[in-house]
Amino acid sequence: MDFVWTCARKDLVRRLRDPYALLLWMGIPVVLAGLILVVSGGSGGPKPRAHVLVADQDGGLLAKLLAAAFGQEGSEAPFEIERVEEPEGRARLERGEASALLVIPEGFGDAVLEERPTALRLVTNPAQTILPGMVEEMLSVLVDGVFYAQRLVSEEMREDLRAFAKGPPGGRAVFPDMQIADFSVEINRTIERLDRYLFPPVIRLESEVIEEREGEQEAGFGALFFPSMVFMALFFIAQGLSDDVWRERAQGTLRRSASLPRPLWALLAGKLAASAVIFAVIGAVALALGGLAFDFSPLRVAAALPWVILCGTALAAAMTLLQMYATSQRGGQLLTNLILFPLIMLGGAFFPFEAMPDWMAALGRRTPNGWALERLKGLLLGRSDPAELLPGLAVLVLALAILTWLAARRLERRFARV
């Protein structure tokens, strides 16, 4: 074992003599975590809200109800409503101070009640995509709702609604009792006519409360994306570490080591031990940043570090094995890229499984890195306990041992002797 530690120390010293490569590798998770934090706002970031300017030129009851359907000023709804005049609203929209401007034209309420054509004008901010789309969808739902509501009520009720919209007749302060009574009768008849659809409803909603695991946290975009970025960094670092066998071969280190009375597998084991140290340092930095940015439990962050180290070291062993089956250093890089990018794309490192189509996510979870990524995500988000990782850790240790044995056979029989 002394020779293994000697080889590991030799590789670590060589890495320290190239600090820029180490800083680059360490910068990968730092930059990715920072980008995720900026995009998602962290675990306590504000929820997206569309700022909607409403220019109400009608001033009637229906116009006020339409604006209120988006939410009240100062509420926590997805829409923030602010009432303005149209010229001011257009000017502010041009300055990018809102997501959309809704103009309710004069006579809107009468046109709706009398079923005459009318047009709502919605001007959206071209610099935004998602928030204006939310406003358009909400407005479309409201328009469809009014149309179907008119189909449900009788003509007599529509006449009563038009009369109520015009106010009490003859300068009276209140409506006549007979008019109120007729309207109540029409409401009762409408409910009786719709009784078979409403009582009980034709569509029945059944809900089931799923017991949440204690300590499980709500997964926002950043928290879901962070483990994927960690695995992307592991892949690129493992590829860079595996390329070192070609450098040592070009320098004659492997050939000289083959003539020593020491097994070559010890040289390979030393390289992987040095890789494990590098993954430990980079993984600790990445997980610490993720814990601070997304409020992961410190205990879960600490439990995730051995998982990250073993996953990274196993990836480095697999990449090293692939490198030794290539005929040149450039061929080794091409071969590892052919394996690396499909696994990253399919295994959830580019996009979380939650954002993939169901068939692709199901396939990606069955890849080796997808399997490992899901367990890391479950641990960080509180969906699984640290003890549940023990069988997975045993699988990783076994996979690392097999990959190391295969790589050592290739190194001893051919790669180090050419």
C-alpha positions in Angstrom: 0.0 0.0 0.0 3.0 2.3 0.5 3.5 2.4 -3.3 -0.2 3.3 -3.8 0.1 6.3 -1.5 3.4 7.3 -3.1 1.8 7.3 -6.5 -1.2 9.3 -5.2 1.1 11.8 -3.6 3.1 12.1 -6.9 -0.2 12.9 -8.8 -1.3 15.4 -6.2 2.0 17.2 -6.3 1.8 17.3 -10.1 -1.7 18.8 -9.9 -0.6 21.4 -7.4 2.1 22.5 -9.9 -0.7 23.3 -12.3 -2.9 25.4 -10.1 -4.8 27.0 -13.0 -6.3 23.6 -13.9 -7.4 23.0 -10.3 -8.9 26.5 -10.1 -10.7 25.9 -13.4 -12.2 22.6 -12.1 -13.1 24.2 -8.8 -14.7 27.1 -10.7 -17.0 24.9 -12.6 -19.4 24.2 -9.7 -18.9 27.7 -8.3 -19.9 29.4 -11.5 -22.8 26.9 -12.2 -24.1 27.4 -8.6 -23.9 31.1 -9.0 -25.8 31.1 -12.3 -28.5 28.9 -10.8 -28.8 31.2 -7.8 -29.1 34.3 -10.1 -31.7 32.6 -12.3 -33.8 31.0 -9.5 -33.3 33.5 -6.7 -32.3 30.7 -4.3 -34.7 29.0 -2.0 -36.1 32.2 -0.6 -36.2 34.1 -3.9 -39.4 36.0 -4.9 -42.0 34.1 -6.9 -42.5 35.3 -10.4 -45.3 37.9 -10.7 -46.6 39.6 -13.8 -47.0 43.4 -13.3 -50.2 44.3 -15.2 -51.2 47.9 -15.8 -55.0 48.4 -16.2 -56.4 51.4 -18.1 -60.1 51.3 -17.3 -61.9 53.6 -19.7 -65.3 52.1 -18.9 -65.5 52.4 -15.1 -68.5 50.1 -14.9 -69.1 47.1 -12.6 -68.0 44.5 -15.1 -64.8 46.4 -15.9 -64.0 46.5 -12.2 -64.7 42.8 -11.8 -62.5 42.0 -14.8 -59.5 43.8 -13.2 -60.2 42.3 -9.8 -60.1 38.8 -11.4 -56.4 39.2 -11.8 -56.0 40.0 -8.1 -56.0 43.0 -5.8 -53.2 45.5 -5.4 -50.6 44.4 -2.9 -51.8 40.8 -2.8 -49.6 37.7 -3.2 -51.4 36.6 -6.4 -49.3 35.8 -9.6 -50.5 39.1 -11.0 -49.7 42.6 -9.6 -52.4 45.0 -10.7 -51.9 48.8 -11.0 -54.5 51.1 -12.4 -53.2 53.8 -14.8 -54.3 56.0 -17.7 -53.6 54.6 -21.1 -50.9 57.1 -22.2 -49.0 56.6 -18.9 -49.3 52.8 -19.2 -47.9 52.7 -22.7 -45.0 55.0 -21.7 -44.2 52.8 -18.7 -44.5 49.6 -20.8 -42.0 51.0 -23.3 -39.6 51.6 -20.4 -39.9 48.0 -19.4 -41.6 48.7 -16.1 -44.5 46.2 -16.5 -45.3 42.9 -18.2 -48.5 44.0 -19.9 -51.0 46.8 -20.3 -54.7 45.9 -20.4 -57.0 48.6 -21.9 -60.7 48.1 -21.1 -62.6 50.2 -23.6 -65.5 52.5 -22.9 -68.9 50.7 -23.1 -67.3 47.4 -22.3 -69.9 46.4 -19.6 -72.9 47.3 -21.7 -71.5 45.4 -24.7 -70.9 42.3 -22.6 -74.4 42.4 -21.1 -76.0 43.1 -24.5 -73.8 40.5 -26.2 -72.4 43.1 -28.7 -68.9 42.8 -30.1 -66.3 44.5 -28.0 -62.5 44.3 -27.9 -60.1 44.3 -25.0 -56.6 45.6 -25.9 -53.7 43.8 -24.4 -50.2 45.2 -25.0 -47.3 43.0 -23.8 -43.7 43.7 -23.0 -41.6 42.3 -25.9 -38.6 41.9 -23.6 -40.4 39.3 -21.5 -41.9 36.0 -22.6 -43.3 33.9 -19.7 -45.0 36.6 -17.7 -46.9 38.2 -20.6 -47.9 34.7 -21.6 -49.4 34.2 -18.2 -51.5 37.4 -18.6 -52.7 36.3 -22.1 -53.8 32.9 -20.8 -55.6 34.4 -17.8 -57.4 36.8 -20.0 -58.4 34.0 -22.4 -59.8 32.0 -19.6 -61.9 34.9 -18.4 -63.3 35.6 -21.9 -64.2 32.0 -22.3 -65.8 32.0 -18.9 -68.1 35.0 -19.7 -69.1 33.3 -23.0 -70.2 30.1 -21.3 -71.9 31.9 -18.4 -74.1 33.7 -21.0 -75.0 30.4 -22.5 -76.1 29.0 -19.2 -78.4 31.9 -18.1 -81.9 32.5 -19.6 -82.8 35.5 -21.7 -85.0 36.8 -18.9 -82.0 36.8 -16.5 -79.9 38.6 -19.1 -82.5 41.3 -19.4 -82.6 41.6 -15.6 -78.8 41.9 -15.6 -78.9 44.7 -18.2 -81.4 46.5 -16.2 -79.4 46.2 -13.0 -76.3 47.5 -14.8 -78.2 50.7 -15.7 -79.1 51.4 -12.1 -82.4 52.0 -10.3 -85.1 53.4 -12.6 -86.7 56.8 -12.4 -84.2 58.3 -10.1 -84.9 55.9 -7.3 -82.2 55.0 -4.8 -83.1 51.3 -4.8 -84.7 48.8 -7.3 -88.4 48.0 -7.0 -89.4 45.0 -4.9 -91.0 43.3 -7.9 -87.9 43.5 -10.0 -85.8 42.0 -7.2 -88.4 39.2 -6.8 -88.5 38.4 -10.5 -84.7 38.3 -10.6 -84.6 35.9 -7.6 -87.2 33.7 -9.3 -85.0 33.5 -12.4 -82.0 32.6 -10.3 -83.9 29.8 -8.7 -85.2 28.5 -12.1 -81.6 28.6 -13.5 -80.3 26.6 -10.6 -83.2 24.1 -10.9 -82.4 23.7 -14.7 -78.7 23.1 -14.0 -79.5 20.9 -11.0 -78.5 17.6 -12.6 -75.1 19.1 -13.5 -74.3 20.8 -10.2 -75.9 18.6 -7.5 -73.8 16.4 -7.6 -71.3 17.9 -10.0 -70.8 16.0 -13.2 -67.0 16.3 -12.6 -66.0 15.1 -9.2 -62.6 15.9 -7.8 -61.0 13.4 -5.5 -57.9 14.4 -3.6 -55.5 12.3 -1.6 -53.1 13.7 0.9 -49.7 12.1 0.6 -47.7 12.1 3.8 -44.6 14.1 3.4 -41.4 12.8 4.8 -40.1 14.7 7.8 -37.5 17.2 6.8 -38.5 17.2 3.1 -38.2 20.7 1.6 -40.1 22.3 -1.2 -38.1 21.9 -4.4 -37.8 25.0 -6.4 -36.1 25.3 -9.8 -32.7 26.0 -8.4 -32.8 23.2 -5.8 -33.9 20.7 -8.5 -31.2 21.9 -11.0 -28.3 22.1 -8.5 -27.7 18.3 -8.3 -27.7 18.1 -12.1 -25.0 20.8 -12.3 -22.9 18.9 -9.7 -23.0 15.8 -11.9 -22.2 17.8 -15.0 -19.1 19.1 -13.2 -18.2 15.6 -12.1 -18.3 14.4 -15.7 -16.0 17.1 -17.0 -13.5 16.8 -14.2 -13.4 13.0 -14.6 -12.7 13.4 -18.3 -9.8 15.8 -17.5 -8.4 13.5 -14.9 -8.6 10.5 -17.2 -6.5 12.2 -19.9 -3.5 12.1 -17.6 -2.7 8.5 -18.6 -1.7 9.7 -22.0 0.6 12.4 -20.6 2.4 9.8 -18.4 2.7 7.5 -21.3 4.2 10.2 -23.5 6.7 11.1 -20.7 7.7 7.4 -20.4 6.4 7.1 -16.8 4.3 4.1 -17.5 7.1 2.2 -19.3 9.5 2.8 -16.5 6.9 1.8 -13.9 6.4 -1.5 -15.8 10.0 -2.4 -15.2 9.8 -1.9 -11.5 9.2 -4.8 -9.1 5.8 -3.3 -8.3 2.4 -4.2 -9.8 1.1 -1.6 -12.2 -2.4 -1.7 -10.7 -0.9 0.1 -7.7 0.0 3.0 -10.0 -3.5 3.1 -11.3 -4.9 2.8 -7.7 -2.7 5.8 -6.7 -4.1 7.9 -9.6 -7.7 7.1 -8.6 -6.9 7.9 -4.9 -5.5 11.3 -6.0 -8.7 11.8 -8.0 -10.8 11.0 -5.0 -8.9 13.7 -3.0 -9.6 16.2 -5.8 -13.3 15.2 -5.9 -13.5 15.6 -2.2 -12.2 19.2 -2.3 -14.3 20.3 -5.2 -17.4 18.4 -4.0 -17.1 20.0 -0.5 -16.9 23.5 -2.1 -19.9 22.8 -4.4 -22.1 21.2 -1.8 -21.3 24.0 0.7 -22.3 26.6 -1.8 -25.5 24.7 -2.6 -26.3 24.4 1.0 -26.0 28.1 1.5 -27.9 29.0 -1.6 -30.8 26.6 -1.4 -31.0 26.0 2.4 -30.0 22.3 2.3 -29.6 20.7 5.7 -26.0 20.7 6.8 -26.3 17.0 7.9 -27.6 16.1 4.4 -24.8 18.1 2.7 -22.2 16.2 4.8 -23.9 12.9 4.0 -23.9 13.7 0.3 -20.1 14.3 0.1 -19.1 10.6 0.2 -21.7 9.9 -2.5 -20.2 12.7 -4.7 -16.6 11.5 -4.1 -17.5 7.9 -5.0 -19.5 8.9 -8.0 -16.7 11.1 -9.3 -14.0 8.5 -8.7 -16.1 5.8 -10.5 -16.5 8.2 -13.4 -12.8 8.8 -13.5 -12.1 5.1 -13.5 -14.6 4.5 -16.3 -13.1 7.4 -18.4 -9.6 6.1 -17.8 -10.6 2.7 -19.0 -12.1 4.2 -22.2 -8.9 6.3 -22.7 -6.8 3.2 -22.7 -8.8 1.6 -25.5 -8.2 4.5 -27.8 -5.2 4.5 -30.3 -4.2 8.1 -29.5 -4.8 10.9 -27.1 -7.1 12.7 -29.5 -8.9 9.5 -30.1 -9.3 9.0 -26.3 -10.9 12.5 -26.0 -13.2 11.7 -28.9 -14.2 8.4 -27.4 -14.9 9.8 -24.0 -16.9 12.7 -25.6 -19.0 10.2 -27.5 -20.0 8.6 -24.1 -20.0 11.7 -22.0 -22.5 14.0 -23.9 -25.3 11.4 -24.4 -25.1 10.4 -20.8 -25.2 14.0 -19.7 -28.2 14.8 -21.9 -30.2 11.7 -21.1 -29.1 11.3 -17.4 -30.5 14.5 -16.1 -27.3 16.7 -16.0 -28.4 19.2 -18.6 -32.1 19.3 -17.6 -33.7 17.9 -14.5 -35.9 14.9 -15.0 -38.9 16.9 -13.8 -38.5 19.1 -17.0 -38.2 16.1 -19.4 -41.0 14.2 -21.2 -42.1 11.2 -19.2 -40.6 8.7 -21.6 -37.2 10.4 -21.6 -37.2 10.8 -17.8 -38.0 7.2 -17.3 -35.2 6.2 -19.7 -32.7 8.7 -18.1 -33.3 7.4 -14.6 -32.2 4.0 -15.8 -28.8 5.2 -16.8 -25.9 4.8 -14.3 -25.5 8.5 -13.8 -29.3 9.1 -13.7 -29.6 6.5 -11.0 -26.8 8.2 -8.9 -28.2 11.7 -9.6 -31.7 10.7 -8.3 -30.3 9.5 -5.0 -28.2 12.6 -4.5 -31.3 14.8 -5.3 -33.4 12.7 -2.9 -30.8 13.1 -0.1 -30.4 16.9 -0.5 -34.2 17.5 -0.8 -35.0 15.4 2.2 -36.8 12.7 0.2 -34.6 10.0 1.5 -32.6 9.4 4.6 -28.8 9.1 4.6 -29.0 5.5 5.8 -30.9 4.7 2.6 -27.7 5.5 0.6 -25.8 2.6 2.1 -26.8 0.0 -0.5 -26.0 2.5 -3.2 -22.6 3.2 -1.7 -21.9 -0.6 -1.7 -22.9 -0.7 -5.4 -20.6 2.2 -6.2 -17.7 0.6 -4.3 -18.2 -2.6 -6.3 -18.5 -0.8 -9.6 -15.3 1.2 -8.7 -13.4 -2.1 -7.9 -14.5 -3.7 -11.2 -13.6 -0.7 -13.3 -10.2 -0.4 -11.6 -9.5 -4.1 -12.2 -10.5 -3.9 -15.9 -8.4 -0.7 -16.3 -5.4 -2.4 -14.5 -5.5 -5.4 -16.8 -5.6 -3.1 -19.9 -2.7 -1.0 -18.4 -0.5 -4.1 -17.6 -1.1 -6.1 -20.8 -0.9 -3.4 -23.4 -1.2 0.3 -22.7 1.9 0.8 -20.5 4.1 -1.5 -22.7 3.6 0.2 -26.1 
